[in-house]
Amino acid sequence: MGLSEGKLKHMKALADGRGVIAAAAMDQRGSLRKSIAAAKGVGVHDITDEMMTEFKVAVTKVLTPHATAILLDPEWGLPAAKVRSPNAGLLLAYEHSGYDNTKKGRLPDLLPHVSVQRIVNWGANAVKILIYYTPFEDAEINDIKHAFIERIGAECEAHQIPFFLEFVGYDPAGGDEKGFEFAKIKPEIVRRSMEEFSKPHYQVDVLKVEVPINANYVEGSMVYQGQKAQSMQEALDHFRACADVAKKPFIYLSAGVSNAQFTESLRMAAEAGTDFSGVLCGRATWKDGIPVYAKHGVKALEDWLAVEGVKNITAVNEALKPAKPWYAKLGLTSV
């Protein structure tokens, strides 16, 4: 089956009884700090560590009763990990937030005071790594990224903790990843990335992937904005092609899009008949609470989350009904 007993125990803690992963994500760092600062009308340095932790604690406390797991970061998220619902497993991020934009290739880096051993000691059920990746990048740069993932895979294997790899596509020429031109090449970027990191020597256990299309540019989608990158049939074919090359369980990430766009993308994944095993969904559920927190404080945020945040996460959970158990990709009927 390709999964050790130690990893299997952790995977069961991250999924529901059906083997579906309905995880919330609250590991945003630099982007969250900038968003709170913008909503407050202050500088980024005016957003304190205490505020970052306070926001993460509120989201975790209110949303984890409706999730199978929560993804947090070791920088500001460890206090939030302690208030999560007992039903929710824990994933911890290992990578440094963002990338050095003075260098070519969006090269990844690890948090300097974190190791897989420490992540295990903090009680996590999985290690999460995000890298920016495209098959259209220079081979030398991608080779650095391949070696980076190989090292982390070996570290996770040694400590018997699942390795969730998130890869986010980009344009090496600096184009807009939310724009029309990128929407046309996104299916190939996602498919070839899924194919690459399914290879066994990386020792990745779950692929955390983008949907292969931008639903805003799919003719016939509920969020279509008038510019066609793909027809609905073409989009469904792209979903199937990506699922077919995946040799590991895969879950979809929300990539900061609206709740409506994400749930529409999940609907398309289900219509295509893909064997996705859930989601790791962050901003689509809680990002509209940022201005509430910035202007009115943590109590107002908790009140907003209890209504709108729960509504958002419930909509995502509803869209997960067609999802398949994570262990089905490993050829198992149960664990």
C-alpha positions in Angstrom: 0.0 0.0 0.0 3.0 2.3 0.2 2.1 3.8 3.6 3.6 2.9 6.9 1.7 2.3 10.1 2.9 5.6 11.6 1.8 7.7 8.7 -1.5 5.8 8.4 -2.4 6.7 12.0 -1.8 10.4 11.3 -3.7 10.3 8.0 -6.8 8.9 9.8 -6.6 11.8 12.2 -6.8 14.3 9.3 -9.8 12.8 7.5 -13.5 12.1 8.3 -15.0 8.6 8.6 -15.3 8.5 4.8 -11.6 9.1 4.3 -12.2 12.6 3.0 -10.0 15.5 4.1 -12.1 18.7 4.8 -9.3 20.8 6.2 -9.2 24.6 6.9 -6.1 26.6 6.2 -4.8 29.4 8.5 -1.1 29.3 7.8 -1.0 32.6 5.9 1.6 35.0 7.2 3.0 37.8 5.1 -0.2 38.1 3.0 -2.4 38.1 6.2 -0.3 40.8 7.8 -0.5 43.0 4.7 -4.3 42.4 4.4 -4.9 43.4 8.0 -2.7 46.4 7.7 -4.4 47.6 4.5 -7.9 47.1 6.1 -6.7 49.1 9.1 -5.0 51.8 7.0 -1.7 51.4 8.8 1.8 50.1 7.9 2.6 46.4 7.9 4.9 46.9 10.9 2.0 48.2 12.9 0.4 44.7 12.9 1.9 43.0 16.0 2.6 39.4 16.6 -0.2 39.4 19.2 -2.7 40.5 16.5 -1.5 37.8 14.1 -2.0 35.1 16.8 -5.3 36.6 17.9 -6.7 36.4 14.4 -5.5 32.8 14.0 -6.9 31.7 17.3 -10.4 33.2 16.4 -10.5 31.4 13.0 -9.3 28.1 14.5 -11.7 28.2 17.4 -14.8 29.0 15.4 -14.2 26.9 12.2 -12.5 23.7 13.3 -15.7 22.2 14.7 -16.7 22.1 11.0 -13.4 20.8 9.6 -11.5 17.5 9.8 -8.1 19.4 10.3 -6.5 22.8 10.5 -3.3 23.9 8.8 -1.3 26.4 10.9 2.2 27.9 11.0 4.8 27.5 13.8 5.4 31.3 13.8 2.0 32.6 15.1 -0.2 29.5 14.9 0.9 27.3 17.8 -1.5 29.0 20.4 -4.3 28.4 17.9 -3.4 24.7 17.6 -4.2 24.4 21.3 -7.7 25.7 20.9 -8.8 23.7 17.9 -11.7 21.3 18.2 -10.9 17.8 19.4 -12.2 16.4 16.1 -9.6 18.3 14.0 -6.2 17.0 13.1 -3.2 19.4 12.8 -0.9 20.2 9.9 2.0 22.5 10.3 3.8 24.5 7.6 7.6 24.0 7.4 8.4 26.6 4.7 9.4 30.2 5.0 6.5 32.4 3.9 6.9 33.9 0.4 10.0 33.9 -1.6 13.1 36.0 -2.3 12.0 38.2 -5.3 15.5 39.5 -5.8 16.5 36.1 -7.2 15.2 34.3 -10.2 12.9 31.3 -9.9 10.9 31.8 -6.7 13.2 29.4 -4.8 11.9 28.0 -1.5 13.3 28.1 1.9 12.6 26.5 5.3 11.8 28.2 8.6 15.3 28.4 10.3 14.1 27.3 13.8 11.9 24.5 12.6 12.5 20.8 11.7 10.3 17.8 11.1 11.3 16.5 14.6 10.0 19.8 16.1 6.8 19.6 14.1 6.2 16.1 15.5 7.0 17.3 19.0 4.4 20.1 18.6 1.7 17.4 18.0 1.2 17.8 14.3 -0.3 15.0 12.1 1.4 16.2 8.9 4.1 18.5 7.5 3.0 20.9 4.8 5.4 22.5 2.3 4.5 25.1 -0.4 6.6 25.6 -3.4 6.1 27.8 -6.5 6.5 25.4 -9.5 6.1 25.4 -13.2 7.4 23.0 -15.8 8.2 26.1 -18.0 10.9 27.3 -15.6 14.6 26.7 -16.3 15.7 23.1 -15.7 18.4 24.2 -13.4 16.0 26.0 -11.1 13.5 23.1 -11.1 16.3 20.7 -10.3 17.0 22.7 -7.1 13.3 22.5 -6.2 13.3 18.7 -6.9 16.3 18.2 -4.6 14.6 20.4 -1.9 11.4 18.2 -2.0 13.5 15.0 -1.9 15.2 16.1 1.3 11.9 16.9 3.0 10.3 13.6 1.9 13.2 11.7 3.4 12.9 13.7 6.7 9.2 13.0 6.9 9.7 9.3 6.2 12.3 9.1 8.9 9.9 10.6 11.5 6.8 8.7 10.2 4.7 11.8 9.6 2.7 12.4 6.3 4.1 14.9 3.8 1.6 17.2 2.2 3.1 19.0 -0.8 1.4 22.2 -2.2 2.6 23.5 -5.5 1.4 26.8 -6.9 2.0 27.6 -10.6 3.4 30.9 -11.9 4.6 32.5 -15.0 8.5 32.7 -15.1 8.1 35.8 -17.4 6.2 37.6 -14.6 2.6 37.5 -16.1 -0.5 37.8 -14.0 -1.4 34.3 -12.6 -5.1 35.4 -12.2 -5.2 36.7 -15.8 -6.6 35.4 -19.1 -3.3 34.4 -20.7 -2.2 32.4 -17.6 -5.7 30.7 -17.6 -4.9 29.2 -21.0 -1.6 27.5 -19.9 -2.7 26.7 -16.3 -4.1 23.2 -17.1 -0.7 22.0 -18.5 1.2 23.5 -15.5 -1.1 21.7 -13.0 -1.1 18.4 -14.9 2.7 18.2 -15.4 3.3 19.3 -11.7 1.0 16.6 -10.4 2.7 14.1 -12.6 6.2 15.1 -11.4 5.5 15.1 -7.7 3.6 11.7 -7.9 7.0 10.1 -8.5 7.9 7.8 -5.6 11.3 9.1 -4.8 9.9 12.4 -3.5 8.0 10.4 -0.8 5.1 12.9 -0.9 1.9 11.4 0.7 -0.7 13.9 -0.4 -0.6 16.4 -3.3 -2.3 19.7 -2.4 -3.1 21.1 -5.9 -4.7 24.0 -7.6 -7.8 23.3 -9.7 -6.5 23.1 -13.3 -8.6 25.9 -14.6 -9.7 29.4 -13.7 -13.5 29.2 -13.5 -13.8 32.9 -14.3 -12.6 32.1 -17.8 -14.6 28.9 -18.4 -17.5 29.5 -20.7 -20.7 28.2 -19.0 -19.3 28.3 -15.4 -21.4 30.0 -12.8 -18.7 32.7 -12.3 -17.8 33.1 -16.0 -16.7 36.7 -16.7 -17.0 36.8 -20.5 -13.5 35.9 -21.7 -13.2 32.3 -22.8 -10.0 30.3 -22.1 -11.8 27.0 -22.1 -15.3 25.6 -22.9 -17.0 23.7 -20.1 -16.2 20.4 -21.8 -12.5 21.3 -22.2 -12.4 22.3 -18.5 -13.9 19.0 -17.5 -11.4 17.2 -19.7 -8.5 19.0 -17.9 -9.8 18.0 -14.5 -9.8 14.3 -15.7 -6.4 14.5 -17.3 -4.9 15.9 -14.1 -6.6 13.3 -11.9 -5.4 10.5 -14.2 -1.7 11.4 -13.9 -1.8 11.7 -10.1 -0.4 8.6 -8.4 -0.9 9.9 -4.9 -4.1 11.1 -3.1 -4.8 14.8 -4.0 -6.8 17.5 -2.5 -7.7 21.0 -3.9 -6.5 24.3 -2.4 -8.6 27.4 -2.7 -5.7 29.7 -3.8 -7.3 32.8 -2.4 -10.3 32.9 -4.7 -13.9 33.7 -3.6 -16.1 31.1 -2.0 -18.4 31.1 -5.0 -15.5 30.5 -7.4 -14.0 27.7 -5.3 -17.3 25.9 -4.8 -18.0 26.2 -8.5 -14.6 24.7 -9.2 -15.3 21.8 -6.8 -18.7 21.3 -8.6 -16.8 21.0 -11.9 -14.3 18.5 -10.4 -17.2 16.4 -9.2 -19.0 16.6 -12.6 -15.7 15.5 -14.3 -15.7 12.4 -12.0 -12.3 13.1 -10.6 -11.1 11.1 -7.5 -10.1 14.1 -5.4 -10.0 13.4 -1.7 -11.0 16.7 -0.2 -9.7 20.2 0.3 -7.4 22.4 2.2 -9.3 25.7 2.1 -8.2 28.9 3.7 -9.1 32.4 2.5 -12.3 31.4 0.7 -13.8 30.8 4.1 -12.5 33.6 6.3 -10.8 36.4 4.2 -14.0 38.6 4.2 -13.6 38.7 8.0 -10.3 40.6 7.8 -11.9 44.1 7.5 -14.3 43.2 10.3 -11.3 42.3 12.6 -9.3 45.4 11.4 -12.1 47.8 12.2 -14.0 46.2 15.1 -11.7 43.8 16.8 -11.6 40.1 17.7 -15.1 39.7 19.2 -16.6 41.1 16.0 -14.5 38.7 14.0 -15.7 35.8 16.0 -19.3 36.9 15.6 -18.7 37.2 11.8 -17.1 33.8 11.6 -19.9 32.2 13.5 -22.3 33.2 10.8 -20.6 34.0 7.5 -17.4 31.9 8.1 -19.5 28.8 9.1 -21.8 29.4 6.1 -18.7 29.5 3.8 -17.1 26.3 5.2 -20.5 24.5 5.1 -20.8 25.4 1.4 -17.3 23.8 0.8 -18.2 20.8 2.9 -21.4 20.3 0.8 -19.3 20.4 -2.4 -17.2 17.5 -0.9 -20.0 15.0 -1.0 -18.6 13.4 -4.2 -15.0 13.3 -2.9 -13.3 9.9 -2.7 -11.4 8.4 0.2 -7.7 9.4 0.3 -6.7 5.7 0.5 -8.6 4.8 -2.7 -5.6 6.2 -4.7 -3.4 3.6 -2.9 -5.7 0.8 -4.2 -7.4 0.2 -0.8 -11.1 -0.1 0.0 -10.6 0.7 3.7 -7.9 1.4 6.3 
